[in-house]
Amino acid sequence: MKRPVRCTFWVFFICVLAIAARAADNAPPKGFTALFNGKDLSGWKGLLKPPYDNPIERAKLAPEELKKLQAEADDLMRKTWKVEDGALVYNGKGFSLATAKDYGDFEMYVDWKIGRGGDSGIYLRGSPQVQIWDPKIAKVGSGGLYNNQKNPGKPAKVADQPIGEWNTFYIKMVGEQVIVKLNGETVVDNVTMENYWDRKQPIFPIGQIELQHHGSPLWFKNIYLREIPRGK
């Protein structure tokens, strides 16, 4: 008679642990704000279609045209991005997801995972990108500033978890300088991020954060950000 009781206890205990783990998701650490609430797409918008994914071209739009294009992008976002088990899930058929708010200097955490052959990235201030991909694509790990030409673009090491498992980025951006830690390992150490959209000028001082699509399924959660006042 005792064995079923013990079994029931352990099942209950495991369930409690699972619930606690889920409750911990999308709950920001002290001083940080959750950009994703784990429930819906609040605080996010769809990225405008080319050429207006380029911040320089987007800034040229008249207010009414911008409003129209944003409505179209948001409609596509709702068809291709969804929330499932506390994570943002992308089906690979639309465009990138962007924060509704712009940011200057900040530090952030974001958990992500991809499938075999997956390719993605985190755009900082609307500019590409902190790379996410299957390391087998180019024999290089994730976390590098992929579009750099003059400054280092590759990560210092491969720190990716096995494909299909969750990874964690810590990203700090102050001015033009970027630090990236992948799963606790420093892969980019205070490297200047170049302006992909116009290499004659420095990186934009402010802009949106984007979860990049590259035509493959993606998962993101635990997206936390702390804004850093300029000069600190």
Secondary structure, 3 states (H helix, E strand, C coil): CHHHHHHHHHHHHHHHHHHHHHHHCCCCCCCCEECCCCCCCCCEEECCCCCCCCHHHHCCCCHHHHHHHHHHHHHHHHHHEEEECCEEEECCCCCCEEECCCECCEEEEEEEEECCCCEEEEEECCEEEEEEECCCCCCCCCCCECCCCCCCCCCCCCCCCCCCCCEEEEEEEECCEEEEEECCEEEEEEEECCCCCCCCCCCCCCECCEEECCCCCEEEEEEEEEECCCCC
